[in-house]
Amino acid sequence: MLRIAVLVSGGGTNLQAILDAIDSGTITNAEVVGVISNNPKAYALERAKKKGIEAAVVRPADFASRAEFEDAYLEKTQSYHPDLVVLAGCMVVIPKKMVEAFPNRMINIHPALIPAFCGTGYYGLHVHEKVLERGVRVTGATVHFVDAGTDTGPIILQKAVYVQNGDTPEILQRRVMEQAEWKIMPEAINLIANGRVSVRDGKVQIRDYTFGEI
Ligand code: GAR
């Protein structure tokens, strides 16, 4: 059984998609053992509690320095002894120490098709604002392993979503979640949980897999 710790900051719809996929059997051989939020008001915490999953808050304001917060954040994550750390709408810039503690064992969902619309400053709704500003016709989502850079790690899965006339950042965000994020995040976890994902020369290989079917 793959032990998963999920790091969240907000609504937690990606966390919900993971929990639902475990319940429905879309994800096998995996369990969520802990949810950690930097934001005490994150609705993701309620979603975890409703499922009887331990939910913890580690918030920067409770520490004298950023370094102390980062140590506590890592310590809390390690306390769950996770095989995989999942960043599901996590807005914390992941400390270097933490990236080093989970090499190719930490994944993130980004709401665009990396390498477009990613990197510093591209998070949450801002990503969709930039997509609309640029006027691209296709956007989407990416699940990738986390490395020392911002959105630079090996890509596991991507799914494209069309921009439509009249889209606002909020409407587009919802469509990207529904059509891409809530599908590829559970799919990536299931593939990892079943030992089908490896990283070679900075690229992901997925055994016996046909892309584009989800
Ligand atoms: C999601 O769209 C996720 O891709 C994005 O924040 C949203 C969180 O939603 N993450 C990032 O931008 C990370 N850089 P959720 O809390 O409902 O899952």
Residues whose N, C-alpha, C, O or C-beta is under 5 A from the ligand:
A	BS01	GAR	G10 G11 G12 T13 N14 L15 A88 G89 C90 I109 H110 P111 Y122 Y123 G124
